[in-house]
Amino acid sequence: MTLQEMAEEVKTLKLREHTLSVLHPSGDLTIIDDTYNANPDGVMAALDYLNTYRDKQKIMVFPGMQELGAKSAAEHRRIAKRIAEVCDYAYFTSLDFARPLKEALREKNFSDYLFINQDQKKLLRLLRDRLASRPGALLLISRGSEQVLKKLTNAP
């Protein structure tokens, strides 16, 4: 294939559902649905995309990344440092990776986060309260956030 032919084919590619899908359930809310999976490079790319929403508060919901083995703590610290640079607020829905996340967030003097151990009702209440104050871009990462997505978009 020529470079031109490849460029034309790339235009027809579609992202897998729940992979950086952008939803607008209301005028003041943008949801970036990246609930398909979570890996270090994908999370960093999603944070970079979230960072483009300069006119909205940037919120992330993140359970952490599974199956990273010996690299887990280092990767969670790297992600947390980027969260501190990009997000106005972060909710962590698992305690599995709390230690490396907290360490890196403290290093960056980022205190606008909360660990919620899989309490979706509490998370939804907190998100709705936070988003009521000003327009927001909400990044939902990894499996486990699908139920939050459904509730916020009123999907079945």
LINPE-V254559 format. One record per residue. N is the residue number from 0. RES is the residue in one small letter. PHI is phi in radians with two decimals (NA if undefined). PSI is psi in radians with two decimals (* if undefined). Layout:
<<N,RES,PHI,PSI> <N,RES,PHI,PSI>>
This chain:
<<0,m,NA,2.53> <1,t,-1.42,2.89> <2,l,-1.06,-0.69> <3,q,-1.10,-0.75> <4,e,-1.12,-0.72> <5,m,-1.11,-0.72> <6,a,-1.07,-0.69> <7,e,-1.18,-0.71> <8,e,-1.14,-0.67> <9,v,-1.05,-0.58> <10,k,-1.08,-0.43> <11,t,-1.61,-0.10> <12,l,-1.18,2.46> <13,k,-2.07,2.43> <14,l,-1.25,2.62> <15,r,-1.12,2.53> <16,e,-0.96,2.45> <17,h,1.23,0.46> <18,t,-2.12,1.75> <19,l,0.86,0.71> <20,s,-1.44,2.32> <21,v,-1.80,2.20> <22,l,-2.10,2.60> <23,h,-2.25,1.33> <24,p,-1.18,-0.36> <25,s,-2.62,2.90> <26,g,-1.06,-0.54> <27,d,-1.68,-0.07> <28,l,-2.15,2.25> <29,t,-2.03,2.25> <30,i,-1.97,2.23> <31,i,-1.77,1.89> <32,d,-1.59,1.82> <33,d,-2.17,0.81> <34,t,-1.54,0.03> <35,y,-1.15,-0.78> <36,n,-2.88,2.98> <37,a,-2.46,2.20> <38,n,-2.44,2.78> <39,p,-0.95,-0.84> <40,d,-1.17,-0.67> <41,g,-1.14,-0.71> <42,v,-1.15,-0.72> <43,m,-1.10,-0.73> <44,a,-1.11,-0.72> <45,a,-1.13,-0.68> <46,l,-1.15,-0.69> <47,d,-1.05,-0.72> <48,y,-1.16,-0.78> <49,l,-0.98,-0.64> <50,n,-1.12,-0.28> <51,t,-1.30,-0.23> <52,y,-1.53,1.31> <53,r,-1.25,-0.46> <54,d,-1.60,0.08> <55,k,-2.25,2.68> <56,q,-1.19,2.46> <57,k,-1.91,2.09> <58,i,-2.18,2.46> <59,m,-2.19,2.46> <60,v,-2.06,2.15> <61,f,-2.53,2.15> <62,p,-1.55,-0.18> <63,g,1.79,3.10> <64,m,-2.06,2.25> <65,q,-1.55,2.90> <66,e,1.04,0.67> <67,l,-1.78,-0.09> <68,g,1.03,-2.36> <69,a,-1.14,-0.33> <70,k,-1.51,-0.08> <71,s,-0.97,-0.94> <72,a,-1.07,-0.79> <73,a,-1.10,-0.74> <74,e,-1.18,-0.68> <75,h,-1.17,-0.63> <76,r,-1.14,-0.74> <77,r,-1.08,-0.77> <78,i,-1.12,-0.75> <79,a,-1.08,-0.68> <80,k,-1.09,-0.68> <81,r,-1.24,-0.65> <82,i,-0.99,-0.78> <83,a,-1.08,-0.54> <84,e,-1.39,-0.53> <85,v,-1.78,-0.79> <86,c,-1.51,2.60> <87,d,-1.50,-0.50> <88,y,-2.71,2.59> <89,a,-2.40,2.40> <90,y,-2.00,2.25> <91,f,-1.91,2.17> <92,t,-1.74,0.22> <93,s,-2.54,2.59> <94,l,-1.63,-0.04> <95,d,-0.98,-0.60> <96,f,-2.08,0.41> <97,a,-1.04,-0.75> <98,r,-1.06,-0.97> <99,p,-1.15,-0.57> <100,l,-1.12,-0.88> <101,k,-1.07,-0.73> <102,e,-1.01,-0.84> <103,a,-1.21,-0.68> <104,l,-1.11,-0.70> <105,r,-1.13,-0.71> <106,e,-0.99,-0.62> <107,k,-1.59,0.09> <108,n,0.97,0.66> <109,f,-1.77,2.05> <110,s,-2.05,0.03> <111,d,-1.59,1.14> <112,y,-2.52,2.83> <113,l,-2.60,2.38> <114,f,-1.64,2.17> <115,i,-2.17,1.98> <116,n,-1.42,1.42> <117,q,1.06,0.46> <118,d,-1.65,1.51> <119,q,-1.17,-0.58> <120,k,-1.10,-0.78> <121,k,-1.12,-0.76> <122,l,-1.04,-0.82> <123,l,-1.07,-0.74> <124,r,-1.08,-0.80> <125,l,-1.14,-0.72> <126,l,-1.10,-0.81> <127,r,-1.08,-0.72> <128,d,-1.10,-0.81> <129,r,-1.13,-0.73> <130,l,-1.32,-0.29> <131,a,-1.23,-0.42> <132,s,-1.37,-0.58> <133,r,-2.89,2.81> <134,p,-0.95,2.55> <135,g,-2.42,2.67> <136,a,-1.99,2.09> <137,l,-1.96,2.13> <138,l,-1.78,2.06> <139,l,-1.85,2.09> <140,i,-1.97,2.41> <141,s,1.30,2.81> <142,r,-1.06,2.64> <143,g,1.82,-0.39> <144,s,-1.68,-0.01> <145,e,-1.08,-0.67> <146,q,-1.16,-0.65> <147,v,-1.10,-0.77> <148,l,-1.02,-0.81> <149,k,-1.08,-0.73> <150,k,-1.17,-0.69> <151,l,-1.30,-0.44> <152,t,-1.82,0.03> <153,n,1.01,0.57> <154,a,-1.42,2.68> <155,p,-1.24,*>>
